[in-house]
Amino acid sequence: MAAYNGEEYVAEQIESILQQDCPEWRLVVRDDCSTDGTLTVAREQALRCPERVVVQERSGNSGSAKQNFLEMLSASMAPYVMFSDDDDVWLPDKISRTLGTMRELESRHSMGTPLLVHTDLTVVGKTLDVVALSMSRAQQLDGIEARLARTVVQNMATGCTVMVNRALADLVREPFDGIAMHDWWLAMIASAFGAIGFVDSPTVLYRQHGRNAVGARPSRSLSYNVGRYLDREGTRKMLADSYTQAEVFLERFPGTALRPAGGDAPRLRCDPDAREAEASAGAPEARVLEEHDRQAVRSGSLRLGVARHPRRDSSIRRGLVADDCSLAGRPPALRRPSGTHGPA
């Protein structure tokens, strides 16, 4: 949990996590130098369940939720990692349902494949009054969309619903400059190198209160898009951020070969002949980022060429939930803090 100035809601969020029906988890709350009583409230909650809840304080403000989350993810050694805001409410089966879909994905992919699972949300107001039962439906978002060409220009995964496996977490490394948001970055990596699963029902009460770092936006509504049109400067910045992130992605993974245990893996290439080479070699299908696509990102047209993407299994597209909710391996643990990043 990346916490910052969430004094009013953080106790309720921690309580909702304590009420999860899946027992194998550990919550790390990292306060980002809040100026209110968030740290005090979180510590009071941790005293109730010290074996489950650990509270840490960053040595200096990170500057963004993205930075705080990615630092924590980089420091974690857990087999699975989930992300929590400090102002939402988790439904009691959030962990078990998300983990069930993750296990289903794992059963269909080779060991070491980077995987991400995200879910729908119910949008609520400050006092948990329902604004929209399904954010995906309200915003007309396709949660099962997993093509890299689409993911690179529009993020479908909301961070507070996301679970990533160890293989995906291991691909996150500093520096984090140029990354627009942590959830978007992770979805791009999973789309390029692995797979994305979606639970097509809400697992979170997504609280909107006017101080959200991101929040729910009716992306297809007339009023929202008129507002974007009128806010030329804001729209330019948003587009510039997405272009920068795409270029950083291409620079961070140039021709990187991932080789999970048990066989070959897809490779990111900047080679126009990659499709033919992969096909003739009988290797698994690769997502291909060609040189003209790299140039398109730099010029602002942002076209990413993607090789034919295998259709996701229908059970994954429905967000199939497994019965077993116990976490594999040991519960989330953290490395000793180092450098200026503080504990994570």
Phi and psi in degrees as a GROMACS rama.xvg file:
@    title "Ramachandran Plot"
@    xaxis  label "Phi"
@    yaxis  label "Psi"
@TYPE xy
-91.246  114.402  ALA-2
-112.56  136.875  ALA-3
-157.138  117.087  TYR-4
49.8939  46.8794  ASN-5
-113.499  29.2336  GLY-6
-51.3103  -38.132  GLU-7
-69.5944  -26.8089  GLU-8
-122.962  -14.7357  TYR-9
-63.9868  -33.885  VAL-10
-63.6249  -41.9666  ALA-11
-66.0659  -37.6792  GLU-12
-67.1331  -45.1161  GLN-13
-61.5418  -40.605  ILE-14
-61.6808  -39.4883  GLU-15
-66.1319  -30.5846  SER-16
-74.7244  -37.0307  ILE-17
-63.5383  -23.0935  LEU-18
-91.8617  10.771  GLN-19
-63.9411  143.748  GLN-20
-80.0701  -7.68338  ASP-21
-97.9718  120.506  CYS-22
-84.5165  -18.0959  PRO-23
-95.0883  87.8573  GLU-24
-158.609  164.123  TRP-25
-139.252  132.824  ARG-26
-103.772  126.113  LEU-27
-112.848  117.266  VAL-28
-101.747  121.766  VAL-29
-116.712  109.055  ARG-30
-80.4572  131.786  ASP-31
-98.2437  50.8785  ASP-32
61.3096  52.3213  CYS-33
-60.5325  149.387  SER-34
-98.9892  0.99066  THR-35
-112.33  -154.677  ASP-36
-94.4148  21.0728  GLY-37
-55.6154  -47.8094  THR-38
-61.7005  -42.641  LEU-39
-63.7577  -45.4269  THR-40
-62.9733  -43.2631  VAL-41
-63.4105  -40.947  ALA-42
-65.2359  -37.4434  ARG-43
-63.0614  -40.4096  GLU-44
-66.5072  -38.5928  GLN-45
-65.6207  -31.0174  ALA-46
-62.8966  -26.0966  LEU-47
-71.6294  -28.8581  ARG-48
-147.583  66.6975  CYS-49
-65.2979  -22.2902  PRO-50
-77.8831  -12.7371  GLU-51
-112.289  -34.281  ARG-52
-115.47  123.986  VAL-53
-118.569  130.36  VAL-54
-113.18  131.443  VAL-55
-128.523  157.63  GLN-56
-125.1  126.342  GLU-57
-71.1526  145.697  ARG-58
-68.6434  -26.5261  SER-59
-151.307  158.425  GLY-60
-64.5467  134.038  ASN-61
-75.4638  -22.3374  SER-62
96.8331  -16.731  GLY-63
-166.833  154.324  SER-64
-63.3773  -36.0945  ALA-65
-56.1414  -48.3053  LYS-66
-63.1729  -44.0096  GLN-67
-61.6573  -47.3539  ASN-68
-63.3005  -46.1161  PHE-69
-68.0511  -34.8476  LEU-70
-63.5283  -43.2977  GLU-71
-64.499  -42.2874  MET-72
-62.8315  -42.0315  LEU-73
-64.3925  -29.098  SER-74
-87.4071  -16.2918  ALA-75
-76.9465  143.608  SER-76
-112.33  13.2559  MET-77
-70.1187  151.106  ALA-78
-67.9695  -29.2077  PRO-79
-137.611  144.885  TYR-80
-131.188  134.916  VAL-81
-117.797  160.382  MET-82
-117.74  136.882  PHE-83
-129.601  131.573  SER-84
-78.2989  170.476  ASP-85
-97.3666  4.51835  ASP-86
-128.807  7.89087  ASP-87
-98.518  -173.882  ASP-88
-134.871  124.324  VAL-89
-84.9486  135.863  TRP-90
-70.7913  151.827  LEU-91
-58.9014  -24.1449  PRO-92
-106.547  19.2551  ASP-93
-59.27  -50.1548  LYS-94
-64.8649  -46.71  ILE-95
-64.771  -40.5535  SER-96
-70.1192  -41.7638  ARG-97
-65.324  -44.136  THR-98
-64.9298  -34.7805  LEU-99
-60.8298  -43.6881  GLY-100
-68.3176  -36.7375  THR-101
-61.1115  -43.341  MET-102
-64.4841  -35.5923  ARG-103
-65.0356  -42.7205  GLU-104
-60.9303  -44.01  LEU-105
-61.3142  -34.6584  GLU-106
-69.6438  -16.459  SER-107
-108.045  0.145628  ARG-108
-132.362  154.825  HIS-109
-67.9288  155.248  SER-110
-58.3096  136.832  MET-111
92.5971  2.04676  GLY-112
-77.3799  128.597  THR-113
-66.9922  124.757  PRO-114
-129.797  145.176  LEU-115
-135.518  137.547  LEU-116
-124.116  135.06  VAL-117
-134.65  169.279  HIS-118
-136.12  171.34  THR-119
-76.169  168.408  ASP-120
-135.641  155.503  LEU-121
-102.339  122.324  THR-122
-83.7962  128.9  VAL-123
-131.416  164.494  VAL-124
-89.166  -168.48  GLY-125
-57.6499  -38.3548  LYS-126
-100.849  21.744  THR-127
71.2061  18.0186  LEU-128
-71.1377  135.086  ASP-129
-72.7716  126.286  VAL-130
-97.6315  -41.6268  VAL-131
-151.666  123.437  ALA-132
-62.3223  -35.5798  LEU-133
-131.15  115.767  SER-134
-68.1089  -36.6823  MET-135
-59.8583  -43.8563  SER-136
-73.6795  -39.168  ARG-137
-62.9929  -36.4263  ALA-138
-97.0873  0.888768  GLN-139
55.3402  45.1243  GLN-140
-97.0946  144.103  LEU-141
-97.6435  96.955  ASP-142
-63.9919  -22.8934  GLY-143
-87.4979  -3.02241  ILE-144
-62.3986  124.908  GLU-145
-137.422  11.2565  ALA-146
-75.0138  136.755  ARG-147
-61.4342  -39.1338  LEU-148
-59.2429  -30.7854  ALA-149
-87.5928  -42.3328  ARG-150
-62.4597  -32.9461  THR-151
-68.8787  -21.5988  VAL-152
-108.172  -15.5728  VAL-153
-149.086  124.512  GLN-154
-83.4456  126.088  ASN-155
-100.808  -11.0568  MET-156
-101.529  122.913  ALA-157
-89.5001  124.184  THR-158
-52.142  -38.981  GLY-159
-73.5201  -0.500363  CYS-160
-109.785  -3.5252  THR-161
-83.94  141.113  VAL-162
-125.812  135.361  MET-163
-122.027  152.593  VAL-164
-93.2395  175.959  ASN-165
-60.5922  -39.2524  ARG-166
-62.1985  -37.8812  ALA-167
-73.5197  -42.924  LEU-168
-59.3695  -35.0424  ALA-169
-68.4794  -15.9241  ASP-170
-89.1096  -1.693  LEU-171
-95.5473  121.725  VAL-172
-147.936  157.2  ARG-173
-73.871  159.727  GLU-174
-80.2609  158.683  PRO-175
-101.282  6.7645  PHE-176
-61.3413  138.924  ASP-177
89.4427  -10.8231  GLY-178
-83.0594  125.856  ILE-179
-70.9161  -52.9724  ALA-180
-147.171  150.484  MET-181
-63.024  -41.4262  HIS-182
-68.5396  -38.8714  ASP-183
-64.1601  -44.9075  TRP-184
-59.9701  -45.6606  TRP-185
-64.9426  -39.0804  LEU-186
-64.7693  -37.2884  ALA-187
-64.4561  -43.8897  MET-188
-64.0149  -45.5635  ILE-189
-63.366  -38.907  ALA-190
-65.6936  -39.2554  SER-191
-75.1034  -40.3079  ALA-192
-112.969  -13.2922  PHE-193
-144.831  -120.407  GLY-194
-153.256  158.04  ALA-195
-125.591  132.443  ILE-196
-114.093  153.983  GLY-197
-134.78  129.664  PHE-198
-94.2726  111.035  VAL-199
-85.0903  48.5343  ASP-200
-159.999  152.695  SER-201
-68.4954  142.839  PRO-202
-124.435  -2.96448  THR-203
-138.125  140.185  VAL-204
-90.706  107.603  LEU-205
-90.881  98.3584  TYR-206
-79.2285  130.487  ARG-207
-111.929  124.496  GLN-208
-140.87  10.0652  HIS-209
93.4027  -14.628  GLY-210
-117.881  16.3136  ARG-211
-64.2034  140.999  ASN-212
-64.6041  -36.8546  ALA-213
-125.882  -71.9301  VAL-214
86.9524  172.425  GLY-215
-85.9189  131.507  ALA-216
-126.711  132.101  ARG-217
-74.5214  77.76  PRO-218
-61.6662  -19.5841  SER-219
-109.484  6.86325  ARG-220
-79.8299  153.427  SER-221
-62.5091  -44.765  LEU-222
-63.3341  -40.2593  SER-223
-64.1123  -45.2098  TYR-224
-73.7847  -30.9219  ASN-225
-64.5209  -40.8917  VAL-226
-61.6794  -40.949  GLY-227
-64.4952  -39.4543  ARG-228
-63.2703  -41.3386  TYR-229
-74.0597  -31.2938  LEU-230
-88.821  72.2338  ASP-231
-60.9538  -42.0722  ARG-232
-65.3833  -43.8794  GLU-233
-63.1278  -40.0122  GLY-234
-66.7583  -41.1744  THR-235
-60.7901  -42.2345  ARG-236
-64.7027  -42.2395  LYS-237
-61.817  -44.1342  MET-238
-66.2382  -41.304  LEU-239
-62.2185  -40.3531  ALA-240
-62.5837  -40.6058  ASP-241
-68.8714  -38.1223  SER-242
-63.0456  -45.6484  TYR-243
-60.7892  -44.9981  THR-244
-61.672  -41.2158  GLN-245
-63.7  -40.203  ALA-246
-69.7933  -40.0679  GLU-247
-59.947  -39.0587  VAL-248
-61.5556  -46.1421  PHE-249
-63.8537  -35.7668  LEU-250
-75.1795  -32.8127  GLU-251
-75.1116  -29.3602  ARG-252
-125.1  59.4024  PHE-253
-83.9141  105.082  PRO-254
66.9056  21.235  GLY-255
-67.3449  131.116  THR-256
-103.004  122.117  ALA-257
-101.545  129.098  LEU-258
-127.026  87.2425  ARG-259
-65.1122  159.241  PRO-260
-59.7962  135.588  ALA-261
99.0729  4.54709  GLY-262
156.006  -177.392  GLY-263
-75.6049  165.636  ASP-264
-133.635  161.149  ALA-265
-58.558  152.511  PRO-266
-128.738  139.512  ARG-267
-79.5032  129.947  LEU-268
-131.212  157.758  ARG-269
-117.215  45.6659  CYS-270
-122.62  113.931  ASP-271
-59.249  -23.1299  PRO-272
-94.2438  9.68838  ASP-273
-62.3902  -40.7348  ALA-274
-57.6627  -49.1757  ARG-275
-64.3116  -41.3448  GLU-276
-63.6683  -43.4725  ALA-277
-64.7087  -41.6585  GLU-278
-65.112  -43.7976  ALA-279
-68.1137  -27.5536  SER-280
-84.8647  -8.17405  ALA-281
72.9467  17.6415  GLY-282
-78.9561  163.536  ALA-283
-59.3363  155.127  PRO-284
-58.0867  139.156  GLU-285
-112.528  147.448  ALA-286
-84.5779  126.639  ARG-287
-112.313  123.542  VAL-288
-108.125  104.323  LEU-289
-85.5926  165.634  GLU-290
-61.4893  -37.4272  GLU-291
-65.883  -26.685  HIS-292
-70.8182  -39.1792  ASP-293
-59.4233  -42.502  ARG-294
-67.1277  -34.9952  GLN-295
-65.1891  -39.4099  ALA-296
-59.8585  -45.0009  VAL-297
-66.096  -33.7086  ARG-298
-82.3978  -13.6531  SER-299
101.794  -5.78296  GLY-300
-80.9728  -19.6428  SER-301
53.4083  59.0082  LEU-302
-106.463  121.973  ARG-303
-113.093  116.816  LEU-304
-75.5875  134.181  GLY-305
-132.42  130.978  VAL-306
-65.0821  162.624  ALA-307
-52.0456  129.977  ARG-308
-100.335  125.88  HIS-309
-60.3323  139.988  PRO-310
-64.2901  134.436  ARG-311
-67.7412  145.825  ARG-312
-61.1761  142.589  ASP-313
-61.517  -30.642  SER-314
-67.8063  -35.7327  SER-315
-68.5559  -40.3933  ILE-316
-63.8365  -27.2847  ARG-317
-85.8522  -6.96865  ARG-318
74.5567  49.5457  GLY-319
-58.7969  136.263  LEU-320
-111.269  129.111  VAL-321
-86.2045  162.625  ALA-322
-80.1625  -35.5143  ASP-323
-75.8391  124.54  ASP-324
-116.767  10.4154  CYS-325
-79.3899  138.453  SER-326
-76.228  136.313  LEU-327
-73.6151  145.569  ALA-328
71.3107  -163.576  GLY-329
-80.8832  159.115  ARG-330
-66.4141  164.753  PRO-331
-51.6521  132.423  PRO-332
-129.91  159.16  ALA-333
-119.996  143.716  LEU-334
-72.2631  162.507  ARG-335
-63.7617  135.241  ARG-336
-61.0233  149.112  PRO-337
-143.229  154.977  SER-338
63.2282  -150.679  GLY-339
-91.1098  0.784777  THR-340
-80.0861  -14.5248  HIS-341
71.8422  -178.546  GLY-342
-67.142  144.93  PRO-343
